[in-house]
């Protein structure tokens, strides 16, 4: 019944497609090619609506197509608000780098002073050890460890999905799959502090958890909520008026339904509704690893700030050296070989301070020096400094398997083919 409801739009004569485009000075033929590539995902029922933005050396193309939900004729709009999921991570990293520039934090300093729950860490003897089979940590966790996802905490399911550590994290409602932790930041740190590290600090890259810890650290150092710090230091200066940790009631009609495929049945299901959903009210835990919502234009402003080495218009968020440092690959070849993630991920990718970095020219859309990140619900943003290119893809459909969805690859291929100089 649910599947029939979700797909009923295909047979409705009243179904409407919505286009809102600003082609800039791009080739009309190449713009049409990009539009056709994105439209296929609406026509085949993979996503109800899509918003894309490409900015290249002053030219900008925005495309808005489809609807807010499969069973709803309300059109997708340019100001639609999307769940960013892991696209939150680079924003949190920028916030932490602001504190580094203010000399309130230092990259090599231990974080024990602000996160006492992480003092005197024990480390699992092996990843499959019982939780009491530990050794002493060689050193404290540093801020650099959090930035580079080498704190020793993270998604151990990529390495050993049935190990005792993974089971304990699940019982504590800490893994990425819980989205979002259902408690306060103090409770989050307490539960995390009750668990040993999976690996020694600085030893391996583990996805996700370090960014959550970084969000808590920012809040404690700043003496205010993470959301307020982000608003004051990033969102307000950049004019990101629709970005935050929830969608207020007055804007709720701008939040689309979020979909995914049920792993057991293979059927399309609703993951999160707009009204009454996960982001329809202020969260108790402001998740620095995946809790933000935003619009295409807000994310473009953030990306353009990163492209312009920390400045946007008359506002400077970070210095040029900070952006340069953040976008350098920090992970060694040895660490990449012992840190499983998506298939072949490390062949062309690295990790800087809180964001992904492309390390090889391998595909149309994969060029060395490109940086940014993607979100679990289909969102994606990257900056290519060499080409002076910014791209943002906004959808609300979780990929069917644990890798980037084909639409993500097609968007970036389409973005780069727009370049004609």
Beta strands, then each sheet from edge to edge (+ up, - down):
strand 1: 20-22
strand 2: 49-56
strand 3: 59-69
strand 4: 72-75
strand 5: 82-83
strand 6: 122-124
strand 7: 134-136
strand 8: 258-261
strand 9: 268-272
strand 10: 293-294
strand 11: 311-312
strand 12: 315-316
strand 13: 349-351
strand 14: 356-358
strand 15: 371-374
strand 16: 380-384
strand 17: 389-394
sheet 1: 1+ 3- 2+ 17- 16+ 15- 14+ 13-
sheet 2: 1+ 3- 4+
sheet 3: 5+ 10-
sheet 4: 6+ 7-
sheet 5: 8+ 9-
sheet 6: 11+ 12-
end
